[in-house]
Amino acid sequence: MRVLGIDSSSLVASVAIVTDDVLTAEFTVNFKRTHSQTLLPMLDQMMNLLGMDLAEVDAIAAAAGPGSFTGLRIGAATAKGLGLALGKPLAEIPTLEALACNLWGVSGLVCPIMDARRNQVYAGVYRVSGGESGWGFGGEEKTRLPEIVVDQCAVDILELINRLNRMGQPVTFLGDGVPVYEKQIREHMTAAFSFAPAQNSRQRAASAAALGLEYVKLGRTVTAAEFKVNYLRKSQAEREREEQMAAGSMNES
Amino acid sequence: MKIHTTEEDVYILAIESSCDETAAAVVKNGRQVLSNVISSQIDLHTLYGGVVPEIASRKHIEKINLVIEAALKDAGMTLQDVTAVAVTYGPGLVGALLVGVAEAKAIAYAAKKPLVGVHHIEGHISANFIEHAELEPPFVCLVVSGGHTHLVVVKDYGEFEILGRTRDDAAGEAFDKVARAVGLGYPGGPKVDRAAKEGNRKAVHFPRAKVDGSPYDFSFSGLKSAVLNYINHAQMTGEEIAVPDLAASFQYAVVDVLVSHTVAAARELGYQNVAMAGGVASNTELRAEMKKACRKAGLQLYYPSPVLCTDNAAMIGAAGYYEYINGTRSGWDLNAVPYLKLGER
């Protein structure tokens, strides 16, 4: 089975082809150029290098959120457009679950964090050390889904740290939230922790594609039209309106 | 330029998402609309008194595949039957534009079709080609909408000379602001138009702004301020405001300037044909007054029916056809350009 992975949920733009257990190609750029200008040319170049036609892909896995609202939509629109034209199924990949998969095999907890501003991070806590979900003895077929300890959410950084401390297990952090909140992490973490190395510290489409392949095996796919972005946050206008209405109803009562 | 006579018919799949309508259409040979699907978000934005860019972008990504699939189905076509994909890449709300642009690029890429980036205003102007088979450049076109007020000479297909533009608010923006001030709500254009029908347009005389040295430019912020001052003054002196009279007087002031500039441009520059485009071009008073003035001046007037005046993808398909025929091709790095100028690439 062959899956195209797309991740443009952060400053990183990344596309990859995973064929069964092998990463066939990956193109990742973390540089200040808009995804709108990079993503499709990258895909085009990658497919040209491979001499492969997109029609040879069985499914498309794209980071479906959280992340930069615009970045997510560029990735989603690209995946939806490809899916529409090719008639292929899509997999909605939770951004943080894919990030956790960058560190597949690491023991303890893995905690990807993305800067969500306003002192918050988008975060999730996962176990990716195999265990029941991944390690099969005697050639047993097992899926490689991360075990979700805390599902992805928008959370205050100190609240996240407290929660991890209470769990009391070693944590590996990764994601673009690390440089932003490194000081708080170093100051407040009482559990053992480390940070992921460069090759694994940011989004990469290989993880989205590999996870997508597991999703496809489990039948967790949608049509291109059905594919939805999960922002984990309402728009500012919606939040403000709800606050106003809540304040208004309190005044009335 | 003469249109190349192509032996094969050209079918353009067009996508438009520059503001608050998600739209797709299939257009044959630039003038025949085979399908025109529009998913409007207007009710949603009414809650906020105007278009909220983030909400618009979220709706676009939610609806875009359904809209495109419906456009192909209505046209009785598959993607393989399409000659090229055209998409609005500016001007407009950047987040909204990006959805259509990324989607169109991916579709064109995967279906191995040429991609044509289209200017939104060129789309509005080209809406006139759809319903008026006899209309051909050159002509003078007034483009008036919530975001744009331009007086343009369409010299040829895809070739424009901008005679004048607004220096401040777009005409439609002035309608929205005045509608909000008098409590008519959003969207202002149709609401003011309706209220004005019951009013006396000569009840209040509002100023008609001239821009020094630029006879074809527009300015509506002075008029908007005059209306707001009038309302403030009435409120302070406890006078009751007759909303229909106010709406009619304001609308007349806008229409008067739009009509006089357009007709003057056509006469002074010697063009026989005049066209209107954009959402405000469906304003009933503007249509009536422009018709009257053109008849008096011996000019031929064209304007699209209301559904083709507001944002739609059929107009992008019409413009996309002429760009395609002219050899315009966009790369896979096509980006949204929120302040794209007419005639620039």
Interface residues (C-beta under 8 A of the other chain):
Chain A: T34 S36 Q37 T38 L39 L40 P41 L43 D44 L54 F69 T70 R73 I74 A76 A77 T78 A79 K80 G81 L82 G83 L84 A85 L86 A224 A225 F227 K228 V229 Y231 S235 Q236 A237 E238 R241
Chain B: L47 Y48 V52 E54 I55 S57 R58 H60 I61 E62 I64 N65 L66 I68 E69 L79 V94 G95 L98 V99 G100 V101 A102 E103 A104 K105 A106 I107 Y109 A110 A111 G331 W332 D333 L334 N335 A336
